[in-house]
Amino acid sequence: MAVEADTRRVIDAIQAGKPVLLPTDTVYGLSTSAYSDGPAERVYRLKGRDLSQPSALLAASVDGLLDCVPELRGHAGVIARALLPGPYTLILANPARRFRWLCGLRTDAIGVRVPELPEQAAYVLDRVGCVLATSANDPSGPDPRTIDDVPERIRAGCAAVLDVGPLPGTPSTVIDFTGAEPYVIREGAGSSAEAIERVRTALGQLRR
């Protein structure tokens, strides 16, 4: 694809550790580099989010995600491949406590996302690797379907914006797979019942 100026600005901003607005398959996200705590703290301050709250690690592909968190290979990797790419945030075991600045109070667990991204956003992640992702709204505020839905103070605090027009507007479904049984934290764009069944089928095939 031809690299447009907005896309280039978003790549440069993420690589510099600055906040950006990035579209996903569900809503607009507030993102930055995931590789150190400084950029994460900037995003948390901009959003008004408490550091005790987790944010997701977002990757362009499952392989890219596993490169960032190698411990997800094996059992957790089977879960990830069963559901991703897709409109799900998966809470998985994080025994090495990687990306702990994204994990809130539970540093032994990490939330991961591999959305079916718009082309421009996929291009960005291919260039920058994994990013921190949280919805670009005020805490407990409505999820942003368009750039205009993002609070003005958040837009003003971002170094770059990638606007691809309206998104579906329903956030991802969040499921915790760290316990003996899956636990649905939030119903969203994907069916949790279908997701759990797909995971059970995939794990069952693994045991054969």
N, C-alpha and C positions, 0 to 999 in steps of 0.2 A: 504494500500500500504506500501511497505517497504520504510522506510525513508532513502534516500540517503544522503551522506555527503553534497552535494551542497544544497539540500533542507533544511537540518538542519542549514547550515550556513546562508541561506537567512532568515529563521525564527529568528535566534539569532540576526542577524544584524538589522532587522526591529524592534524587541523588544528593541534593544539598541538605536533606533532612527537614524540609519545610512542609507545612500542611497544604494539601490540595483537595479539590472536589473531584471525585472519580465515580463514574457510573458503574453499576453492577447489573446483574440480571433482575434485580428487585427494586432497589431504591438508590438514591445518590448517597455515596459514602464520603466521609471525611477520612483521608488517608495520608500516610507518610511512610518513610523508610521504616522497616521493622527491625533493622539490624543493631540498633543501640537505643538506650533509654532516653537520650536527649530529645530526639524527634517525637517519641511517644509522649513525653511530658508536655511538649508544645501543643500537641493535638488535644490532650486532656485539658489543659488550661483554656484553650480556645473554645472547646465544647462546654466547659464547666462540669466536667465529669470527674468524679472522685477516683484517685489512683487505686483504690481498693476494688474497683469494678473492672472486669475483664474486657478486652477487645479481641477481635478475631485476627488471626494470621491468614491473609488472603493470597492465593497463588493462582497463576494462570493455568496450571495443570497439576494433576496428582503427582506426576513425576517431579515437578518443581517443588511441590510441597514436601515430598519425601526427601529431597535433597536438603531442604532446610531443617527438617526434623527426622533424622534417620531412624530414630527409635520407633517411628510409626510403621515401619516395615514389619511384616508379620501379621498378627491378629488385627491390629488397628488399621493396617494397610488394606486388609480385606474389607473392612467396614468402609473405609474411604473410597475404595474403588467401586463398591456397590452403589454408592450414592452420588459420587462426584464425577464430573461437573454436575451441578444442580443447585436448586434453591434451598440448600441446607447449610446450617452451621453445626459442625460436629464437635462435641467436647470429648477429647481423647486423652488417654494417659500420657503424661509428659515426665517420665522418670528422670531424665537428665536436667529438668527444669530449664529448658531452652526458652528464650524469649520471655523471661520471667516478668519483664516490665509490661507485657501484654496480658498477664494471667491473673491480675488482681490478687486476691488473698489465697487462691489455690494454685500455687506455682507448680504443683505436681500434675496439673491438667491444663490443656490448651485448647482453645476454640479455633477451628480451622474452616476455611471457606475456599472452594474452587467453583466460582460461578461460571455460567455460560455467558461470557462477557461480550459486550459490544466490541466490534473489530478494533476500534481505536484504543479502548481500554486494555484489550488483550495484547496489543502491540506494546503499550506502556509496560505492562508486567513482564513481557518477554525481555525487555531491556533492563528493568530495575530489580527483578526478582520478587520475593515476597514483600508485601506491605502490611502495615497495620490498617485495619478497617473498622470503622464504627459509623453508624448512620449519622448523616450530616444534619442533625436536629438538636434542639435544646433537650437536655435530659427529660425524658417522659413526654417530649413534644411529638407532634405528628411526623410521620416518616415522609421524607421529601421525594415526591414523584418527579418534580422538575427542579431546575436550578432556582427558579423563583420561589419555590417552597422552602429553600434553605434560609434560615434566619440571616438577616442582612449582616449582623456582626460576624457571623461565621464566614460568610462570603468575603467580607472585607479582610478577614484575617488569613485568607488562603493566598498562597503565592501564585497559584494557577488553577484553572477550571477547565474541565473537559465536559462540554455540553453536547449530548447526543439527542436531546429532545426528551419527551415524556417517557418515563419508565412505568412498569406495572404498578408500583407503589405499595405493594404488600411485602413486608420484610421476610427474610429467610426463616424457615422453621429451625428451631434450635433443639437438638437432642443430645443428652449426656449419655455416652456409652462407657463411662468409667466404672460403673457398678456391675453387679451381677445381672441386672436387667436394665434395658434402656429406660431413660427418664426424659419425658418431653418437657422441656423448659418453656418453649413458646411455640404455639401453632402459627404457621405462617404460609408462605407461598407454596410449600410442598406438603404433601400428605404425610403425616407422621406415621400413620398406620401402614401405609404402603412402604415407607422407608424401613420401618422395623421388620416388616416381612421380607423385604429384599435382603436385609442384613442377615436375618436368620437363615435364609436360603443359601446365601454365599458362605456363611460360616459352616453350615451343614455340609456343603460340598467340599469344604476344606478338610473336614474330619473323615471323609470317606477314604 
